[in-house]
Every structure is written in C-alpha cells, then in structure tokens.
Amino acid sequence: MNIHLFEKLQNDGLVSPTSTEKVRLISANKLFSLHWELKTILYLGVLLLSGGLGILIYKNIDTIGHQAILALIALISAGCFAYCYRKKLPFSWNKVLAPNGFFDYVLLLGCLTFLTFLAYLQVQYNVFGTRYGAATFIPMLVLLFCAYFFDHLGILSMAITNFAAWLGLTVTPLQLFQSNDFFVTGRLINTGVFIGALLVFIAYMGDRKNLKKHFAFTYSNFGVHIFMIACLAGLMGDGFGNRYGDENGYGYLGWFLLMAAVTVFCYMQAMKKRSFYFLLIVALYGYIGLSYMVVRGLVAIDSMGAFYLGMLYFIVSGIGAVVFLVNINKRIKKA
Amino acid sequence: MISYNSKTLDNIEVIEAAEKALHKKCITAEEYQQIKTAYPVDLYTPNPYVRIGLFILTVIIVFFSFGLFCLLTMNGGEKAIGVLTFIFGLGCYAAIEYMVHEKKHHKSGVDTALMWMSGSAIITAVFIITDMHMPPSLMCLLVLLPATFFVLRFADVLMSVVAFLSFLALLYCILISAGWMIIPFTMMGASFAVYLAAVQLAKVQTYRHYLSCLQMLQIVSLITLYLAGNYFVVREVSNEMFNLYLLTGESIPGGWIFWIFTIILPPLYIFAGIRKKDRILIRTGLFLIAGIVFTIRAYHSVAPIEVAMTLGGIVLIAVAYGITKLLQPSRKGFTSEQTDDDVTDAIQLESLIIAQSFHQGGTQGDHFDFGGGSGSGGGASGTY
C-alpha cells in the first residue's frame, strides 16, 4: 500500500489519522514473500520424485534391485503418512488448516508413492487378479479417505478422477474431450450423466449438511462439466437430424429438456452462491445447447433463407447473451 | 494517446488501494465509502469470469456479422473481399471507441475481443490485397504498427507482447543478411535494452497507466534475452537458417560463449531479483532454470531420465525445505509466509493442476496399465 496516497487522503479529510497510522505501520513492515515460489519448487520436487520413482521401478521390474526400490517407495509412503498423522490438526467436518507449509506436499508424496506401490503389487503379484475394477476402486477409496481425513483439495480431485476412471471415464481437465469417445458409445454418455449428477448432488448435500463445505466447489466443478458435456454429447448424438425422415425419434428433445432443467438448477445455485465462475460456464453450456436446437430447426427448414436466419440468430442471440451477462454482473455486485 | 480518461484511471488505483486497506482493517467501512464517493469511477470492468464470457460472445457476434457482411457482397472477387475485410476491421475499431467512450467499457472482454478482431482483420486485408507479395520484414512491420497503436491506445497487456515480438522479428529479418554470428548478440542487446527501458519507464509517473504493459515487457524481454543466448536455440536456428550442415555432436563455432550464457543467465536473474527484491526477475529466473536443464539434456545424457527425475525431485524438495527453514523467522525482509490477501482462487487452481498432472485414465477394456506413479511422468515432461 502506498503511504503517500493515504497521507493525501488524510489531508483531504477522507481518512482519520489513526487509519493512516495503521497503513504506515503495515507498509513499513511489509515483507517480501517467497511463498508461491517455494510452493511451486516444492510441488515440482514432489512431481519429479514420485514420477522418477515410478519409472525407476517400472524399468527395473525384473532385476535384483527392484526389491530395494520397492522397499524405498514403501518406506517413503509410510514415512509421509506417519508424518501427516502425527502433525495433523484434529479432524473436523469444517475446514481444517494445514499445520505447516509442507504438510500438503508430504501428504501428496505419500499418496502418490502409495499408488505406485499398489500398482506394483498388481503387476508383479496380481493381487487384484483380473478384477480390474478393484485396481482403481481401492486407490479411489484410499484417496477419498485421505482427502477427508487430512483435508486436502488436491487429493480430493485425484479421488474424483479415480472414481470416474473406475467407471470408465477419463475426466482430467485437459483430456475430458480427447480420451472419451462420447459420440460412439451411448454407455459413456450415460456414465457421464450419472457421475456428473452424483458429484453435483454430493456438492449440494455437503453444502447443506455442512460436511466439508469447502469441498463443494471441487465436486460441483467436476460435476457440472462432466454432466453438461455428456448431455451435449447425447443431444448432438445424431448430428443435425436426418432430413429424409427422422428415424431416431425425438430422443434429442429429452436430452434438451434434461439439460435445460439442470441449467436452471445450476443457475439458481450460482446466483445463491454469487459465483461468477459457475454463472459463466452454465450460461455458455446453456447457450451451446440452445443454439444447437435452433440450428437443428433451421437445418430442417433447409433453404437459403434459413441460412441467413441462422447468421442473424447468432448475432442477435450473442448480443442478448452479452446483455444478460452484463446485467447479471451488476446484480451480483449489488447483492 | 490513451483512450480512457486519465483521472478515472487514477481513481481506480485509489479505490483499489482503499479496498486493500479495508481488507486489512486499516480503514473503516465509512472511510471506504467516503473515498468511493470522492473518487468516482464510471468505467465498467466486470468480474474476470464474466470478462471471459463477454470475450467469447463478442468473438461469436463479430464472426457471424462478418459472415453476413460477406454473404451480402459475395460476388466481388478476391480484391473486393480484401477491401471489405479492411473496412470491417475499421468498423471493429470504431466499435471499440464507441464501447469505451459511450458505454464506458474498460477491459470488459468486449473491447479486448473487438481489438483482436480489428487488428487481425486489417492485417488479413492487407495480405489479401497484396496477395502476400511482400518481404518478410514488411510483414513484421505490418504487425508491429497496429499492435503498438493498440498498446498505446488501450494499454492492453497481451498486445504489448505481440508488439515486442514483432519488433524482434523485424530486427531478425533485417539482420538475416548480416550472418549468423551477429544475430544472437544483437537480439540479446535489443532485448536487454527493452528490458532496461521498461524498468525505467515503469518508474515514471507519466506512464503509470501502462504499468502492467511495462511489467509484461520486462518478463518477455528477459525471456527473449535468455533464448537469444541459449545454446540450443542458437545452434538449431543457425543450423536451420544458414545451412551450416552440423552433424549430431558437432558444435557451432564459438559455442562455448553460448554455453556460458545458457548456464549463467537464470541464476544471475534470480540473484539480481533477490538483491533488488524484484519478483519478475526471481520468477523468470526460476522458470528459465528449466531451460538450462532442457538444453543440457538435449546434448549430454548425464543420467537416465528416471534417475535424473528422482534426484532432481529430491534436490528441489531439499531446496524448498532449506529456504523455508531459513526464512523462519523472516530474514532481511524476506518471508516464506503468505502475505497477499485473497488466496481461494489460487488454491482451487492448485487442486486442478494436481488432478491434471497425476492423471489416471479410464480403464478401457481388460488390459491394465501401470497407472498412478508412472502416469505422472507425462505431467513432468511438460515442465522439463
């Protein structure tokens, strides 16, 4: 804070001398924080170490040395968990702060090495046999437990991606589109709708029952995206319809109604929570869904006039959406 | 030159400072309200998320308007399309001025989108009209001029990056006839000059509205300064552009100079940053450490990747641990504790990064991948 500015404000009679004194005290004692730099280094360190150990054991899997590496991994994992267990603050269903800056990263390292350990056991001794579901289900349980027990948002995100993986869906932020062939299999769409709805429901209930309220954002973030994308995939499943008679029936109408209902629900929740982020994504997904319906209708008309109409639709609806967002922004700021 | 009212921009600064002071309970809520009425801000700057939405929607509107515009005048030939695009670009520019002066938009997403569309429309129009028959240096100039104009007019941060890079490209195009040995040093010199200029200008009161542009220029010029002297960049670019026909393992003449630059610059940045308490230098230096690692690994295999990763991870954790312990309690004005106010967004972002870098794909079919730990190697390679 600029002390000269507040001195000027004081001269103008806008700020009392005691307030200026407080500002002076704070700006004089202002420290240069290396917090985020150190956190990033630490994060990269954990990333490299756990990744390196994973590859190390993978490459040496049939040599004599791998037992030692395995023991090392187990030791690191156990050590990390022991450290976290000893240091952690008492459990509560509210937000629990980390006791120090390293806690979160030690826990992360512990969980990652534990996952490597489990995966090794599966490859070498086939502990889960051919029940491949169990091979993702058990890590998921462990991660979920750690996320709640130690209060860690990153682990929770990993647990959610693992949960989706168990059901056959890849939901990490960047691969959501690449790895899932939504358009080919209806099963994936249904799974996506189920997972998305479940996650949104968990977020909603957690928020209402006051069980780890701050997890709600992570749950609903994954949930809304998965649900909406699955819905859009269902909606657009048969392209723009068959102009020589509609053989697929009116399935897309069902998807549209489902999506509209959830859009309204999320919109109301976002307004209640005053979350700009959810307002934006809900508005954009809703806009895509609506535009698809309009374009589909225009394709059915199948004339040059409809083409021009479509162009006009996008211009007018775009301006409408801009006005909508601007007004929402004003409304939330006032509230 | 700047399109906004200078007084209003100053008022924004005052209100932001007052908001921070209110957050730290230095001033009372009544005082904050008084300041707000004494320093009115009539510009419209929405929340960042809303800004993204407005940006996307404006791009959609402009694209379809352009499409409709072209459809109505479809049978004019290629030159006519070029002229139309040019007129369209000017129209977009008029729209920004309208949004800024009448609707009081200030970095609202709408003006940003219009600015990019206007710039690209004008440049594309020139390309269409001239049929791309122009020397590369002219093309760079063609980008440099509108970008500089937009920076001066709207103080847009990303546009300043475009302007700077097109300036360097222009320099490169001019120097290309002078031989490969000259280019790295001139590039480094130009980057360094821009860096120094940006640091000096950032201190000048007159240019206060361009502060974020100047800070961005500092970051980018520090990076180009490093890249211009980086052994990998110099060797590969020279080999490619000047047909040196180097075999693998062969070095460029005088390569040791560039090895010195490659290895010494990032630590130098960090050292200078710590001495001057300059966050930009520290962060850029830390980021460019990755450049050292990458360059060395590109030519010398010090250790197999997994050993290097494991050891590197241990070293990084040790460094972070050591510095944190050293700074408890705070020492010489440095602290490892967090001092900034709002952190919730950063934490949410962090959890997403964790989910992304330690990913586990969906189990498809009945083969089992070696998941978990080994999967994270994919995330690590991005940072290396």
Boltz contact constraints between the chains, C-beta under 6 A:
constraints:
  - contact:
      token1: [A, 1]
      token2: [B, 17]
      max_distance: 6.0
  - contact:
      token1: [A, 1]
      token2: [B, 20]
      max_distance: 6.0
  - contact:
      token1: [A, 1]
      token2: [B, 21]
      max_distance: 6.0
  - contact:
      token1: [A, 5]
      token2: [B, 17]
      max_distance: 6.0
  - contact:
      token1: [A, 14]
      token2: [B, 34]
      max_distance: 6.0
  - contact:
      token1: [A, 14]
      token2: [B, 35]
      max_distance: 6.0
  - contact:
      token1: [A, 14]
      token2: [B, 38]
      max_distance: 6.0
  - contact:
      token1: [A, 15]
      token2: [B, 27]
      max_distance: 6.0
  - contact:
      token1: [A, 15]
      token2: [B, 31]
      max_distance: 6.0
  - contact:
      token1: [A, 19]
      token2: [B, 26]
      max_distance: 6.0
  - contact:
      token1: [A, 19]
      token2: [B, 27]
      max_distance: 6.0
  - contact:
      token1: [A, 22]
      token2: [B, 26]
      max_distance: 6.0
  - contact:
      token1: [A, 23]
      token2: [B, 21]
      max_distance: 6.0
  - contact:
      token1: [A, 23]
      token2: [B, 26]
      max_distance: 6.0
  - contact:
      token1: [A, 31]
      token2: [B, 330]
      max_distance: 6.0
  - contact:
      token1: [A, 31]
      token2: [B, 333]
      max_distance: 6.0
  - contact:
      token1: [A, 31]
      token2: [B, 335]
      max_distance: 6.0
  - contact:
      token1: [A, 32]
      token2: [B, 277]
      max_distance: 6.0
  - contact:
      token1: [A, 32]
      token2: [B, 333]
      max_distance: 6.0
  - contact:
      token1: [A, 32]
      token2: [B, 334]
      max_distance: 6.0
  - contact:
      token1: [A, 33]
      token2: [B, 335]
      max_distance: 6.0
  - contact:
      token1: [A, 33]
      token2: [B, 339]
      max_distance: 6.0
  - contact:
      token1: [A, 34]
      token2: [B, 336]
      max_distance: 6.0
  - contact:
      token1: [A, 35]
      token2: [B, 338]
      max_distance: 6.0
  - contact:
      token1: [A, 38]
      token2: [B, 320]
      max_distance: 6.0
  - contact:
      token1: [A, 38]
      token2: [B, 323]
      max_distance: 6.0
  - contact:
      token1: [A, 38]
      token2: [B, 324]
      max_distance: 6.0
  - contact:
      token1: [A, 38]
      token2: [B, 336]
      max_distance: 6.0
  - contact:
      token1: [A, 41]
      token2: [B, 316]
      max_distance: 6.0
  - contact:
      token1: [A, 41]
      token2: [B, 320]
      max_distance: 6.0
  - contact:
      token1: [A, 42]
      token2: [B, 320]
      max_distance: 6.0
  - contact:
      token1: [A, 44]
      token2: [B, 316]
      max_distance: 6.0
  - contact:
      token1: [A, 45]
      token2: [B, 313]
      max_distance: 6.0
  - contact:
      token1: [A, 45]
      token2: [B, 316]
      max_distance: 6.0
  - contact:
      token1: [A, 45]
      token2: [B, 317]
      max_distance: 6.0
  - contact:
      token1: [A, 47]
      token2: [B, 380]
      max_distance: 6.0
  - contact:
      token1: [A, 48]
      token2: [B, 309]
      max_distance: 6.0
  - contact:
      token1: [A, 48]
      token2: [B, 312]
      max_distance: 6.0
  - contact:
      token1: [A, 48]
      token2: [B, 313]
      max_distance: 6.0
  - contact:
      token1: [A, 48]
      token2: [B, 380]
      max_distance: 6.0
  - contact:
      token1: [A, 49]
      token2: [B, 310]
      max_distance: 6.0
  - contact:
      token1: [A, 49]
      token2: [B, 313]
      max_distance: 6.0
  - contact:
      token1: [A, 50]
      token2: [B, 373]
      max_distance: 6.0
  - contact:
      token1: [A, 50]
      token2: [B, 376]
      max_distance: 6.0
  - contact:
      token1: [A, 51]
      token2: [B, 309]
      max_distance: 6.0
  - contact:
      token1: [A, 51]
      token2: [B, 376]
      max_distance: 6.0
  - contact:
      token1: [A, 51]
      token2: [B, 377]
      max_distance: 6.0
  - contact:
      token1: [A, 51]
      token2: [B, 380]
      max_distance: 6.0
  - contact:
      token1: [A, 52]
      token2: [B, 306]
      max_distance: 6.0
  - contact:
      token1: [A, 52]
      token2: [B, 309]
      max_distance: 6.0
  - contact:
      token1: [A, 52]
      token2: [B, 310]
      max_distance: 6.0
  - contact:
      token1: [A, 52]
      token2: [B, 313]
      max_distance: 6.0
  - contact:
      token1: [A, 53]
      token2: [B, 310]
      max_distance: 6.0
  - contact:
      token1: [A, 54]
      token2: [B, 373]
      max_distance: 6.0
  - contact:
      token1: [A, 54]
      token2: [B, 374]
      max_distance: 6.0
  - contact:
      token1: [A, 55]
      token2: [B, 306]
      max_distance: 6.0
  - contact:
      token1: [A, 55]
      token2: [B, 374]
      max_distance: 6.0
  - contact:
      token1: [A, 55]
      token2: [B, 377]
      max_distance: 6.0
  - contact:
      token1: [A, 56]
      token2: [B, 306]
      max_distance: 6.0
  - contact:
      token1: [A, 58]
      token2: [B, 370]
      max_distance: 6.0
  - contact:
      token1: [A, 58]
      token2: [B, 374]
      max_distance: 6.0
  - contact:
      token1: [A, 112]
      token2: [B, 373]
      max_distance: 6.0
  - contact:
      token1: [A, 115]
      token2: [B, 372]
      max_distance: 6.0
  - contact:
      token1: [A, 115]
      token2: [B, 373]
      max_distance: 6.0
  - contact:
      token1: [A, 116]
      token2: [B, 372]
      max_distance: 6.0
  - contact:
      token1: [A, 116]
      token2: [B, 373]
      max_distance: 6.0
  - contact:
      token1: [A, 119]
      token2: [B, 370]
      max_distance: 6.0
  - contact:
      token1: [A, 119]
      token2: [B, 371]
      max_distance: 6.0
  - contact:
      token1: [A, 119]
      token2: [B, 372]
      max_distance: 6.0
  - contact:
      token1: [A, 123]
      token2: [B, 370]
      max_distance: 6.0
  - contact:
      token1: [A, 132]
      token2: [B, 363]
      max_distance: 6.0
  - contact:
      token1: [A, 132]
      token2: [B, 368]
      max_distance: 6.0
  - contact:
      token1: [A, 136]
      token2: [B, 363]
      max_distance: 6.0
  - contact:
      token1: [A, 153]
      token2: [B, 351]
      max_distance: 6.0
  - contact:
      token1: [A, 154]
      token2: [B, 351]
      max_distance: 6.0
  - contact:
      token1: [A, 154]
      token2: [B, 354]
      max_distance: 6.0
  - contact:
      token1: [A, 157]
      token2: [B, 351]
      max_distance: 6.0
  - contact:
      token1: [A, 157]
      token2: [B, 354]
      max_distance: 6.0
  - contact:
      token1: [A, 157]
      token2: [B, 355]
      max_distance: 6.0
  - contact:
      token1: [A, 158]
      token2: [B, 355]
      max_distance: 6.0
  - contact:
      token1: [A, 158]
      token2: [B, 358]
      max_distance: 6.0
  - contact:
      token1: [A, 161]
      token2: [B, 355]
      max_distance: 6.0
  - contact:
      token1: [A, 162]
      token2: [B, 360]
      max_distance: 6.0
  - contact:
      token1: [A, 165]
      token2: [B, 360]
      max_distance: 6.0
  - contact:
      token1: [A, 165]
      token2: [B, 362]
      max_distance: 6.0
  - contact:
      token1: [A, 168]
      token2: [B, 362]
      max_distance: 6.0
  - contact:
      token1: [A, 169]
      token2: [B, 362]
      max_distance: 6.0
  - contact:
      token1: [A, 170]
      token2: [B, 361]
      max_distance: 6.0
  - contact:
      token1: [A, 170]
      token2: [B, 362]
      max_distance: 6.0
  - contact:
      token1: [A, 172]
      token2: [B, 355]
      max_distance: 6.0
  - contact:
      token1: [A, 172]
      token2: [B, 356]
      max_distance: 6.0
  - contact:
      token1: [A, 172]
      token2: [B, 359]
      max_distance: 6.0
  - contact:
      token1: [A, 173]
      token2: [B, 352]
      max_distance: 6.0
  - contact:
      token1: [A, 173]
      token2: [B, 356]
      max_distance: 6.0
  - contact:
      token1: [A, 174]
      token2: [B, 356]
      max_distance: 6.0
  - contact:
      token1: [A, 218]
      token2: [B, 351]
      max_distance: 6.0
  - contact:
      token1: [A, 276]
      token2: [B, 47]
      max_distance: 6.0
  - contact:
      token1: [A, 276]
      token2: [B, 49]
      max_distance: 6.0
  - contact:
      token1: [A, 276]
      token2: [B, 50]
      max_distance: 6.0
  - contact:
      token1: [A, 277]
      token2: [B, 49]
      max_distance: 6.0
  - contact:
      token1: [A, 280]
      token2: [B, 49]
      max_distance: 6.0
  - contact:
      token1: [A, 280]
      token2: [B, 53]
      max_distance: 6.0
  - contact:
      token1: [A, 311]
      token2: [B, 64]
      max_distance: 6.0
  - contact:
      token1: [A, 311]
      token2: [B, 67]
      max_distance: 6.0
  - contact:
      token1: [A, 311]
      token2: [B, 68]
      max_distance: 6.0
  - contact:
      token1: [A, 314]
      token2: [B, 64]
      max_distance: 6.0
  - contact:
      token1: [A, 315]
      token2: [B, 61]
      max_distance: 6.0
  - contact:
      token1: [A, 315]
      token2: [B, 64]
      max_distance: 6.0
  - contact:
      token1: [A, 315]
      token2: [B, 65]
      max_distance: 6.0
  - contact:
      token1: [A, 318]
      token2: [B, 57]
      max_distance: 6.0
  - contact:
      token1: [A, 318]
      token2: [B, 60]
      max_distance: 6.0
  - contact:
      token1: [A, 318]
      token2: [B, 61]
      max_distance: 6.0
  - contact:
      token1: [A, 321]
      token2: [B, 57]
      max_distance: 6.0
  - contact:
      token1: [A, 322]
      token2: [B, 54]
      max_distance: 6.0
  - contact:
      token1: [A, 322]
      token2: [B, 57]
      max_distance: 6.0
  - contact:
      token1: [A, 325]
      token2: [B, 50]
      max_distance: 6.0
  - contact:
      token1: [A, 325]
      token2: [B, 53]
      max_distance: 6.0
  - contact:
      token1: [A, 325]
      token2: [B, 54]
      max_distance: 6.0
  - contact:
      token1: [A, 329]
      token2: [B, 46]
      max_distance: 6.0
  - contact:
      token1: [A, 329]
      token2: [B, 50]
      max_distance: 6.0
